[in-house]
């Protein structure tokens, strides 16, 4: 249940969106020294983590398979909706 809460998943929604997010080591610090690739729920795209209103709206509007590219970082930070 903690993972459900952290991902911002709604257990009562017919389908909760999931996203595959990518951060390139060329633009973002990584303690592992590798690109970061994570599967995330919608709650992780928020103002507290540096996403603006337009970013949040654009990511939320993605259809399955569509990709959002950061207006600030371009291909160094992308989000693909996977569900």
Buried (B, 14 or more C-beta within 10 A) or exposed (E): EEEEEEBBBBEEEEEBBBBBBBBBEEBEEEEEEEBBEEEBBBEBBEEEEEBEEEBBEBBEEBEEEEEBBBEEBEEBBBBBBEE
